[in-house]
Amino acid sequence: MGDPRHARLAKLLVEYSCAVKRGEVLLMDMIDVPDEMTVALVRATRAAGGVPLVELRHSRVTREIQRGTDADHAGLLRDVEMARMRKVDAYIAIRGAHNASEGSDVPPEAQKLFAKTMRPVIDRRVNHTRWCVLRWPTPSMAQAANMSTEAFEDFYFDVCTMDYERMARAVLPLKKRMEQADRVRIVAPGTDLRFSIKGIGAKPCEGLRNIPDGECFTCPTLKSSEGVITFNTPTIYSGTKFEGIRLELKGGRIVKATCSGGSEKRLNEILDTDAGARSIGEFSLGFNPYIQNPMCDILFDEKIAGSLHYTPGQAYEDPGNGNKSAVHWDMVLIQRKEWGGGEVWFDDELIRRDGLFLPKDLQGLNPDKLAGPR
């Protein structure tokens, strides 16, 4: 008898997140995930009338593939994966990580080549399938969250299967406000940043694309970002951990990037991946009431209650500003009072202070309203 939490999560992913219909093909991209969860997804897909297609991967094998890749090899992988992606209607990726730094010794040039070459497959998946991406709870994730393995697993399944229909209703006023806004200002310790989101649109994330979920994102117009932003949460990108990242922007471009520790050279190498990596592809407000603190896992950290993220690199088409890049790096700033506080303004209205939404129509996104029994 399997863990009933696997079946509950699989049912949510297949029936709610990807809304699989009879005869549709669902590709499951499983990375370091127990077979029991893969089996639960296959069963849930068949119960919905869908056709399961499974890819099993392992992060140590992926590291080795990337370490020795070249243009011909990466192109072959892209062509094979693109051919498959064109045949699927929905996509679920569950990504385990026994070692979050597994790719840290892949040469930067190999990482850059691989990311650029595979980008069309990601674009195809993002723009032409119903997709959902999530992590799998591992001891390394529990350690990053400062929790025991058992406590973290309980937290993981609770947060991943929360009432996303309630969230979907509560986020609609924020979507409307983002669609109507022009000027945005972000203020926090070490941060005073201004940009425009006029005409871009907004996308609420309520359990359809990511699990756990809890954000609403838009995108700065391409040349509008001016000022400085300092992030107070650590982040891992391409196997390297960064802390204290500070970005200065002029005319929508990152003109100076610094961080604490010894990773500043690597930070700038990533931002020099291509012409679009120093422009901004996303701005988002996070509000998942059950996620309070960072754990160096962006699918959790970008949803932290009272947070925002601001993203160098690729813009998604809906919404998007046309920026193209192999990089998409969500950097997180928590604005709750215990993290230093901060403000978010839309035009001349204060939308959020110290992590709490102030307008009456947005207060349903505050933790005391959004959390609670299903």
C-alpha positions, 0 to 999 in steps of 0.5 A: 500500500502506497503513501496516501499523500502521493495519491492526493498530490497526484490527483491534484496535479493531474486533475486541477493543475493540468486539467488532463482530459480524455485522450490527452498525453501527459509527459511526466519528467521525473528527476530523482523521484521515488517510483511510488510517486511516478506510479501514483501519477501514472494511475491518476493520469489513466483515471482521468482518461489521459495517456501517460508518458514518463521520462526518468532522470537522475541529477548525477547523470545530467551533470555528466551529460552537461560536463562533456557536451558540445554543440552537436550533442546539445543540438541532438538532445534538443531535437529529440526532446522537441519532437517529444514535446510537440506530441504532448498536451500537458507536462509535469516535472517533479525535481528531486535533488539529493545534492542541490549543488550537483551541477556546481562543477559543470564548466560555465561555458558548457552550462551556457551552451546547454541552456541556450541550445535547450531554450526552444524546448522550454519555450515550447513547453511554456507556451504550448502545453498545460504545465506544472513544475514542483520539487520533491522533498529530500533530506537536503531540502529539509536541511536547507529549511532547518527542519527534520526530514519527517517534519519537512515531508509533512510541511511539503505535503500540507503546503502542496495540497492547500486550498488553491481554489480559495487562492484563485478567487483571492488573487483576482483583484491583484491581477486586475490592479496589476493590469491597470497600473503604470508605475511601480515603486519598491522600497526596502533597506538597500532598495529604491527601485522604480519601473513601469508595467503599463500594458504588460498584463498580469498572470495569477499563479494559483496551483496551475503552473507551480506547486506550491504556488502563491504569486501574481506576476507581471513584467517591467517594460523593457527600458523602464527599470531605474534604481537599486534593489538588494535581495535578502534571501540566498539563491542557488543558480546553476549549482552556485549559492549567492547571498546579498545580491545587489543590482543597480539598473539604468534604462532597464539594464543591470549596470552593476551587480555585486554580492557577498562572499566569493561569488561575484565573478560567477554572478556576473558571468551568468548575467553576461550569458547573452544580451537579454540576461541583464534585462528584466523578465519578471516582477512578482508578488508572493503570498503563500501563507504557509511558506515563511522563510527561505530554503534556497529552493526557488519554487518555494522561496518565490512564494514566501508570504510578504515577498516579491521577486525580480527576475533578470533574463527571459520574459514569459510571453504571457505576460512579457516584454519581449526579452529573450535569454537563456537565463531566468533567475528569480531573486527574492526580497522578503518585506515582512517586518522581521526581515526589515520591512518595505513597501510596494506602490502602484502609481500613487497608492501604497499596495503592501507595507511590511508584507501585508496588503492594505487595500480592502480588495487585496486583504484576502491574500494576507495570511490570516485570510488565505490560510485555514481549513480546506 
